[in-house]
Amino acid sequence: MSCTALEVRNLTLEAAGEKGKKIVRELSFSVPGGSTVALVGESGSGKTMTAMAVMGLLPAGIQQTGGSILIHEQDISEFSSEQHRQIRNTGVSIVMQSPMSAFDPVVNVYSHFRETLVSHESHKSNDSRTIRERAAEALRDVGFPDPASILELYPFQMSGGMLQRVMLALALLFSPPLIIADEATSDLDVLSQARILKILKEHCQERHSALLLITHDLSVAAEMADEVVLMKDGALVEKEDVGGFFRTPKTPYAKRLLELHRGLYTPEYLIIQKGLTAGSVP
């Protein structure tokens, strides 16, 4: 039986200096090992702050005031910055929404891999050839047919889809048992989005990694998740297996979201949004 990769228990996050303003309110959910849980909700519902708390990367002004977070059954709520850094090196990786912000613009892709590999405790070699071989293998795994050429590129020389795949390669480099994907495909075109999701799904299946998928796109949740956790205004609204959530939502808010989502794919919507004539709608 798989252990729980992530357990969030009654998590409360507050904005410092704004007494009573809770960003996340007594949130509880878990991500079993080898499973994918989609954390969904509108912008501002607290999804990203939850991910930042799990990673030990809460921004200045936001603090955890209640609850606990367990990664691989270890409570990290009182971890120091150094302890959080260590668990990010060995137990959990994150793929963020805006890849450009994750890269140093003045160094090439090889340098990013070198920094990641050398800083990792299990990797002691500074040998350039070894690093290049390991980096090339990781880039090939995310779909680059000529990884050697990618290593020489700078972030500004790559498209958003290419950067997102490089970020994914870095995140999966050590096959972390827990991966957090925070709106990792929302800025990409449909083909790039499908490619990233396919890579994530295959990696998790092959390595039995757990995935916390943070998204506002219910189509992505339906495609990827085993369970859906719905948030609104920082609180849990509904938690259900993916089939039950989409077939028989329990709360009015979930029902309304699904109605709006399905409405995006009606012929009427296509006519309005795409400027199509009624006769041209399939």
C-alpha positions in Angstrom: 0.0 0.0 0.0 1.4 3.4 -1.0 2.2 5.9 1.7 0.7 9.4 1.5 3.0 11.7 -0.4 1.3 14.9 0.8 -1.2 15.6 3.6 -2.5 19.0 4.4 -4.3 19.2 7.7 -6.5 22.3 8.6 -4.0 24.6 6.9 -4.6 28.3 7.7 -2.6 31.1 6.0 -3.0 34.7 6.9 -1.7 38.0 5.6 0.6 39.6 8.2 -0.5 43.0 9.4 -4.1 42.4 8.3 -5.6 40.8 11.3 -8.3 38.3 10.4 -7.6 38.3 6.7 -7.2 34.6 6.0 -5.8 33.6 2.6 -6.4 29.9 3.2 -8.9 28.7 5.9 -8.6 25.3 7.6 -7.9 23.4 4.4 -7.5 19.6 4.5 -6.7 17.1 1.7 -4.2 14.5 0.9 -2.3 13.1 -2.2 -1.6 9.4 -1.9 1.6 8.1 -3.4 1.2 7.4 -7.2 -2.0 9.4 -7.5 -2.9 12.7 -9.1 -5.1 15.2 -7.2 -6.3 18.3 -9.0 -6.6 21.4 -6.8 -9.1 23.6 -8.6 -10.9 26.9 -8.2 -11.2 30.4 -9.4 -8.2 32.8 -9.4 -7.7 34.1 -5.9 -9.1 31.0 -4.2 -5.9 30.2 -2.5 -4.5 27.4 -4.7 -1.1 28.9 -5.3 -0.6 30.0 -1.7 -1.3 26.4 -0.7 1.4 25.2 -3.1 3.8 27.8 -1.8 3.2 26.7 1.8 3.9 23.1 0.8 7.2 24.1 -0.8 8.2 26.3 2.1 8.2 29.3 -0.3 5.5 31.6 1.1 6.0 35.2 0.1 6.8 37.9 2.6 3.7 39.0 4.3 2.0 35.6 4.3 2.3 33.3 7.2 1.0 29.9 8.3 -1.0 30.4 11.5 -2.6 27.0 11.8 -2.6 23.4 10.7 0.2 21.2 9.5 1.7 20.0 6.2 3.2 16.5 6.0 5.4 15.4 3.0 6.0 11.7 2.9 4.5 11.5 6.5 7.0 14.0 7.8 5.6 17.2 9.3 7.4 20.2 7.7 5.3 22.9 9.3 8.1 24.1 11.6 11.0 23.4 9.2 13.8 26.0 8.9 14.7 27.5 5.5 17.5 25.0 5.2 15.3 22.0 5.9 12.8 23.2 3.3 15.6 23.5 0.8 16.7 20.0 1.5 13.3 18.5 1.0 12.9 20.4 -2.2 16.2 18.8 -3.3 15.1 15.3 -2.5 11.3 14.9 -2.1 9.3 17.4 -4.0 9.6 19.5 -7.2 7.4 22.3 -8.6 6.6 23.3 -12.2 5.3 26.9 -12.2 3.1 28.8 -14.6 5.5 31.4 -16.0 8.7 29.6 -17.0 10.6 32.8 -17.9 10.5 33.9 -14.2 12.2 30.6 -13.2 15.3 31.1 -15.3 18.3 33.4 -14.9 18.3 35.3 -18.2 22.0 35.8 -18.4 23.0 32.1 -18.3 22.3 29.3 -20.7 20.3 26.1 -20.2 23.4 24.1 -19.4 24.3 26.4 -16.5 20.8 25.8 -15.0 21.3 22.1 -15.2 24.8 22.3 -13.8 23.6 24.4 -10.8 20.8 21.9 -10.1 23.0 18.8 -10.4 25.9 20.2 -8.4 23.7 21.5 -5.6 21.9 18.2 -5.2 23.3 16.2 -2.3 23.3 12.9 -4.2 25.3 14.4 -7.1 28.9 15.1 -6.2 30.6 15.3 -9.7 31.4 18.7 -11.2 32.6 17.0 -14.4 31.2 18.9 -17.4 30.8 15.8 -19.5 28.8 14.0 -16.9 26.5 17.0 -16.4 26.0 17.4 -20.1 25.1 13.7 -20.5 22.6 13.8 -17.6 21.1 17.1 -18.8 20.8 15.8 -22.4 19.0 12.7 -21.2 16.5 14.8 -19.2 15.8 17.1 -22.1 15.4 14.1 -24.4 12.8 12.7 -22.0 10.7 15.8 -22.4 10.7 15.6 -26.2 13.8 17.5 -27.4 15.2 15.6 -30.4 18.5 17.5 -30.3 19.1 18.2 -26.6 22.8 19.2 -27.1 21.7 22.3 -29.0 19.1 23.3 -26.3 21.8 23.3 -23.7 23.5 26.2 -25.4 20.4 28.4 -25.6 19.5 31.3 -23.3 16.0 31.7 -22.0 15.2 34.6 -24.4 16.0 32.4 -27.3 13.2 29.9 -26.6 9.5 29.9 -26.9 7.2 29.6 -23.8 6.5 25.9 -24.7 10.2 25.1 -25.0 11.0 26.9 -21.7 8.2 25.0 -19.9 9.6 21.7 -21.2 13.1 22.7 -19.9 11.5 23.6 -16.5 9.8 20.2 -16.5 13.1 18.4 -17.3 14.7 20.2 -14.3 11.8 19.3 -12.0 11.8 15.7 -13.0 15.6 15.3 -13.0 15.8 13.3 -9.8 12.4 11.6 -10.2 10.8 13.2 -7.1 8.1 11.2 -5.4 5.9 14.4 -5.2 5.5 16.9 -8.1 3.5 20.1 -7.8 2.3 21.6 -11.1 1.0 25.1 -10.5 -1.0 26.2 -13.6 1.9 24.7 -15.6 0.1 24.7 -19.0 -2.2 27.7 -18.7 0.0 30.1 -20.8 0.7 27.5 -23.5 -1.0 26.8 -26.8 -3.1 23.7 -27.1 -0.4 21.5 -28.7 2.3 22.5 -26.1 -0.2 22.0 -23.3 -1.0 18.5 -24.5 2.7 17.7 -24.7 3.4 18.8 -21.2 0.5 17.0 -19.7 1.4 13.8 -21.6 5.0 14.0 -20.2 3.7 14.5 -16.7 1.2 11.7 -16.8 3.7 9.2 -18.3 6.4 10.2 -15.8 4.1 9.7 -12.8 2.9 6.4 -14.1 6.4 5.1 -14.8 8.0 6.3 -11.6 4.9 6.1 -9.3 5.2 9.7 -8.4 2.3 11.6 -6.8 1.1 14.8 -8.6 -0.6 17.8 -7.1 -2.1 19.5 -10.2 -3.2 23.1 -9.5 -5.4 24.4 -12.3 -8.5 26.5 -13.0 -9.1 24.4 -16.2 -11.6 21.7 -15.5 -10.7 19.9 -18.7 -7.2 19.4 -17.5 -8.5 18.1 -14.2 -10.8 15.7 -16.0 -8.0 14.4 -18.1 -5.3 14.0 -15.4 -6.8 13.6 -12.0 -7.9 10.8 -9.8 -9.5 13.2 -7.3 -10.6 16.8 -7.4 -10.3 19.2 -4.5 -12.4 22.4 -5.1 -11.5 25.7 -3.3 -13.4 29.0 -3.0 -12.2 32.0 -1.0 -9.5 30.0 0.6 -11.7 27.2 1.9 -12.5 23.6 0.8 -15.9 23.4 -1.0 -15.9 19.9 -2.3 -13.6 16.9 -2.4 -14.5 14.0 -4.7 -13.1 11.3 -7.0 -12.9 12.7 -10.5 -15.8 10.6 -11.9 -18.1 11.6 -9.1 -17.1 15.3 -9.3 -18.0 15.6 -12.9 -21.0 13.3 -12.9 -22.7 14.2 -9.7 -21.3 17.4 -8.0 -22.5 17.8 -4.5 -22.5 21.6 -3.9 -24.2 24.4 -5.8 -20.8 26.1 -6.4 -19.4 22.9 -8.1 -22.6 22.5 -10.1 -22.4 26.1 -11.3 -18.7 25.8 -12.3 -19.4 22.7 -14.3 -22.3 24.4 -16.0 -20.2 27.3 -17.0 -17.4 25.0 -18.1 -19.7 22.9 -20.3 -21.2 26.1 -21.7 -17.8 27.0 -23.2 -18.2 24.2 -25.7 -21.7 24.9 -27.0 -22.3 26.0 -30.6 -23.6 29.3 -29.2 -20.3 30.0 -27.5 -18.3 29.1 -30.6 -20.4 31.5 -32.7 -19.8 34.4 -30.3 -16.2 33.7 -29.6 -15.0 32.6 -33.0 -17.2 34.6 -35.2 -18.5 31.5 -36.9 -21.8 31.2 -38.6 -24.4 28.8 -37.3 -24.0 26.6 -40.4 -20.2 26.3 -39.9 -20.4 24.9 -36.3 -19.8 21.2 -36.3 
